[in-house]
Amino acid sequence: MVSKSESEVSLESAEDVDKVFFTNARKRTPSIPFIRNLVEFTRRKDDPDYLKLTSPLHWKKESVVT
């Protein structure tokens, strides 16, 4: 992590970065489009993970949780 002040720039080890999307539902939900876009760029739109991540963003039969 980089911290910048008027007099210096410092590098510090980031903590819990690997958990940011999954530890809190309020953080996890808005991350869905971001993660979906990563899947789209690294794979394809027909990838099952892309389709699964698209589902909760739109009202579809597949989106309903029972």
Rosetta constraint file for C-alpha pairs under 8 A:
AtomPair CA 1 CA 11 HARMONIC 5.63 0.50
AtomPair CA 1 CA 12 HARMONIC 5.08 0.50
AtomPair CA 1 CA 13 HARMONIC 5.87 0.50
AtomPair CA 1 CA 14 HARMONIC 5.37 0.50
AtomPair CA 2 CA 9 HARMONIC 6.96 0.50
AtomPair CA 2 CA 10 HARMONIC 5.76 0.50
AtomPair CA 2 CA 11 HARMONIC 4.70 0.50
AtomPair CA 2 CA 12 HARMONIC 6.28 0.50
AtomPair CA 3 CA 9 HARMONIC 5.75 0.50
AtomPair CA 3 CA 10 HARMONIC 5.26 0.50
AtomPair CA 3 CA 11 HARMONIC 6.40 0.50
AtomPair CA 3 CA 12 HARMONIC 7.54 0.50
AtomPair CA 4 CA 8 HARMONIC 5.99 0.50
AtomPair CA 4 CA 9 HARMONIC 4.42 0.50
AtomPair CA 4 CA 10 HARMONIC 6.43 0.50
AtomPair CA 5 CA 9 HARMONIC 6.29 0.50
AtomPair CA 16 CA 20 HARMONIC 6.66 0.50
AtomPair CA 19 CA 23 HARMONIC 5.84 0.50
AtomPair CA 20 CA 24 HARMONIC 7.50 0.50
AtomPair CA 20 CA 27 HARMONIC 7.21 0.50
AtomPair CA 20 CA 28 HARMONIC 7.80 0.50
AtomPair CA 21 CA 27 HARMONIC 5.82 0.50
AtomPair CA 21 CA 28 HARMONIC 4.68 0.50
AtomPair CA 21 CA 31 HARMONIC 6.58 0.50
AtomPair CA 22 CA 27 HARMONIC 7.48 0.50
AtomPair CA 22 CA 28 HARMONIC 5.60 0.50
AtomPair CA 23 CA 27 HARMONIC 7.81 0.50
AtomPair CA 23 CA 28 HARMONIC 7.49 0.50
AtomPair CA 24 CA 28 HARMONIC 6.04 0.50
AtomPair CA 25 CA 29 HARMONIC 6.00 0.50
AtomPair CA 26 CA 30 HARMONIC 7.18 0.50
AtomPair CA 27 CA 31 HARMONIC 6.54 0.50
AtomPair CA 28 CA 32 HARMONIC 6.84 0.50
AtomPair CA 30 CA 34 HARMONIC 7.82 0.50
AtomPair CA 31 CA 35 HARMONIC 6.14 0.50
AtomPair CA 32 CA 36 HARMONIC 5.95 0.50
AtomPair CA 32 CA 53 HARMONIC 6.42 0.50
AtomPair CA 33 CA 37 HARMONIC 6.07 0.50
AtomPair CA 33 CA 53 HARMONIC 7.48 0.50
AtomPair CA 33 CA 54 HARMONIC 7.71 0.50
AtomPair CA 33 CA 57 HARMONIC 7.82 0.50
AtomPair CA 34 CA 38 HARMONIC 6.41 0.50
AtomPair CA 35 CA 39 HARMONIC 6.35 0.50
AtomPair CA 35 CA 53 HARMONIC 7.89 0.50
AtomPair CA 36 CA 40 HARMONIC 6.19 0.50
AtomPair CA 36 CA 49 HARMONIC 7.77 0.50
AtomPair CA 36 CA 50 HARMONIC 5.59 0.50
AtomPair CA 36 CA 53 HARMONIC 5.64 0.50
AtomPair CA 36 CA 54 HARMONIC 6.97 0.50
AtomPair CA 37 CA 41 HARMONIC 6.13 0.50
AtomPair CA 37 CA 50 HARMONIC 7.99 0.50
AtomPair CA 38 CA 42 HARMONIC 6.08 0.50
AtomPair CA 39 CA 43 HARMONIC 5.53 0.50
AtomPair CA 39 CA 44 HARMONIC 7.09 0.50
AtomPair CA 39 CA 47 HARMONIC 7.99 0.50
AtomPair CA 39 CA 49 HARMONIC 7.16 0.50
AtomPair CA 39 CA 50 HARMONIC 5.91 0.50
AtomPair CA 40 CA 44 HARMONIC 5.00 0.50
AtomPair CA 40 CA 45 HARMONIC 5.50 0.50
AtomPair CA 40 CA 47 HARMONIC 7.97 0.50
AtomPair CA 40 CA 50 HARMONIC 6.38 0.50
AtomPair CA 43 CA 47 HARMONIC 6.64 0.50
AtomPair CA 44 CA 50 HARMONIC 7.52 0.50
AtomPair CA 45 CA 50 HARMONIC 5.94 0.50
AtomPair CA 45 CA 51 HARMONIC 7.09 0.50
AtomPair CA 46 CA 50 HARMONIC 6.85 0.50
AtomPair CA 46 CA 51 HARMONIC 6.71 0.50
AtomPair CA 47 CA 51 HARMONIC 6.41 0.50
AtomPair CA 48 CA 52 HARMONIC 6.06 0.50
AtomPair CA 49 CA 53 HARMONIC 6.11 0.50
AtomPair CA 50 CA 54 HARMONIC 6.13 0.50
AtomPair CA 51 CA 55 HARMONIC 6.27 0.50
AtomPair CA 52 CA 56 HARMONIC 7.59 0.50
AtomPair CA 53 CA 57 HARMONIC 7.42 0.50
AtomPair CA 54 CA 58 HARMONIC 6.98 0.50
AtomPair CA 55 CA 59 HARMONIC 7.59 0.50
AtomPair CA 55 CA 60 HARMONIC 6.82 0.50
AtomPair CA 55 CA 62 HARMONIC 6.34 0.50
AtomPair CA 55 CA 63 HARMONIC 5.27 0.50
AtomPair CA 56 CA 63 HARMONIC 5.07 0.50
AtomPair CA 57 CA 63 HARMONIC 7.99 0.50
AtomPair CA 58 CA 63 HARMONIC 7.19 0.50
AtomPair CA 59 CA 63 HARMONIC 6.24 0.50
AtomPair CA 59 CA 64 HARMONIC 7.93 0.50
AtomPair CA 60 CA 64 HARMONIC 7.11 0.50
